[in-house]
Each structure stands twice: as C-alpha cells, then as structure tokens.
C-alpha cells in the first residue's frame, strides 16, 4: 500500500537568483521565413542555361559517348541540374538546397575551368573534345562551347556563390565527401582507356593522364597532384566562405 496523495500540495520555495539561459545556436531558417527571390531564380536559370548550352554544343559537334566521358561536361551538367533546383526553390520560397550539394557543384565547375585554362587551353596539338586538329576559330561552335563550359558557366557559379548565397554554409567536414566523385571519375577514366584498343583516338581524354605517353606511374603521379590541388581548393573555398561578407542579409 502506498501513502495517500495529499489534497493540498504545499508551495515550492522560489529558486534563488535569476535563471541563466544557456547560449545556443539557432539557424536563421528556424526563425526567419524564407522569401521569394525572383532575381536570384532568374540568375540561376541563366547559369543553368550557360552550362547546358556548352554541353549541348559539344554533344552536337562530337561523339556523344566520348563527349559525355569528359569531367568538364559532367561537371557542367551537374551544375545545370543544381542551378535549376536552386532556382525553383528561390522562386517558390522553399528551403535552399543543402550546402554539400551546391558546394560540390561549385568546386567541380571551378576546378574544370582551372584545369582547362592552366593545363589545356594552350597545348600543342590543341585540346579538343571533338578531336579537331586545329585550334577552334573565334565565334565558331567549338570555340563558343569551350567559352561557355570553362569561362561563362564557372564565372556565373562564382557570382552566385559570392553575391546570392549566404556565407558560412560550407564546412570542412564536407570536403572529404566532395573528393569521392573525382576518385570515381579517375577509376572510370582508367577503366575506359583499358577497354579501348591502343592507338584509338581519344583513348586518354586528358594528355596529363595519358598512360601511353607518361606511363602508369607518371599518369598516376599527375592524378595525385591534381587530387591534392583539388582538395586544397575545396579547403580554400570553405575558408573563404567563412570570411567573406554577407551580401544577402539573413535570408536563407
């Protein structure tokens, strides 16, 4: 048998002093309702159009199977899809895409642009996804496709990140995940080359990864250097994201 519950519960003594609230981080999206951002949506649609147009031009000018095997083409298509989804959310005042996804799209398109302008744009014979033996003429299809893929689309992605995206969304823990796709691409690149006969045009899509020219040791060494540079760029983007100003206020 338990003791009977008393009818009247005596008042509890007051807690001495003023209670102290513990500090806590509440994201802006929890207290600030998302708003429609039509200008942001339009700009992201333009970014998707630039990336899509560059990839489409290359597909029209070359062999689709070979064109789709290039890292730059895949990065452009990924950027186009992410930009379309981000534009839709900005137009409908929905929650933004996860920063892991948008950060990956930015990293891949920027690194493809850097590789082209630093390593491929001035090679002899000239770099071409379609197998052309001569440098592309200005304002012709191949030249325009390269400008869209490696200049216009990356610049648009950078402007979106710097001006239309709140800072401090990228995190160092995300960088390891961003490296999975480049590693998978390297495995695909080498497997594809092994399945093609030696001497096949376009067997090795990038000259610095050409195992016939550099040997497997040289090609893998170049791949390692590129991987380290890619990871360093990822860390740099995260650091810049936490130090740059916030041009969009507290909007999500």
PyMOL commands that set and color helices and strands:
alter all, ss='L'
color gray80, all
select helices_A, chain A and resi 28-31+38-61+64-67+71-92+99-120+141-164+174-195+207-209+211-241
alter helices_A, ss='H'
color red, helices_A
deselect
rebuild
show_as cartoon
